[in-house]
Amino acid sequence: MSDLAQRLADVDLRLGEVARAAGRDPGELTRIVVTKFHPASLVRELHALGVRDVGENRQQDLSAKAADTADLDSLAWHFIGQAQTNKARAIRRAARAVHSVDRDRLADALDAAADPDDPVLDVLVQINLTDDPGRGGVAPECVEALAERIAAARTLRLRGVMAVAPLDEPPAPAFERLAGYAARVRAVVPDATWISAGMTADFAEAIACGATHLRIGSAITGPRPPRA
Ligand SMILES: *Cc1c(COP(=O)(O)O)cnc(C)c1O
């Protein structure tokens, strides 16, 4: 087995153990492999190992790798990074889902970027779990208003919420708050059931708090190469 295959198998085993320990069905988890800074050839290797959900946090990398791997069967790209509104069209072209919608203007830009025959775009409201506005995500008190805005957009489908754990706080209480915000979003859109949370360092806590979509990078890909 290659090192990559081994790491993927180890992470998947661990996800299953953690889910069962939390009384959850591992089958309800989607494991997204974050391939940022790695070449498209790694995405091909992952695809050959059965990976179908991959994530990128920069629009240029998303667009380049999605184009490079367009021949791969049923590969779904998840955009997980901060997005500029002038990149909405490019993001929409490449991504199946955008996890990082954190303001009305971005929701509006993604909606306006749809071509007439485009499929509906899955989007998540990214919520800032810190007091630092620079970290990305909508402030918790604005979550419902943004959810309503997305719900009203004809070409967007609100699927749930996304967050990154704070750096200065243990992840579990932060992910518990996220579960509460997720419930508030479901009060607006009942089938917005996704909770995108949990990375290499904190996926166990995220699963215990109800995460449905794990964004896991280095535990699977190995250390990230320095950015060119
Ligand atoms: C890089 C990144 C991840 C994956 O991080 P790892 O610690 O390598 O698992 C997950 N989510 C976001 C938003 C990221 O930018």
The ligand as an ORCA input file, in Angstrom:
! r2SCAN-3c Opt
* xyz 0 1
  C      -6.413     23.743      5.038
  C      -7.805     23.700      5.498
  C      -8.350     22.526      6.044
  C      -7.530     21.254      6.252
  O      -6.530     21.475      7.202
  P      -5.642     20.281      7.827
  O      -5.253     20.795      9.153
  O      -4.498     20.074      6.911
  O      -6.515     19.087      7.931
  C      -9.682     22.548      6.417
  N     -10.452     23.650      6.295
  C      -9.971     24.805      5.773
  C     -10.883     25.968      5.649
  C      -8.653     24.857      5.358
  O      -8.176     26.010      4.846
*
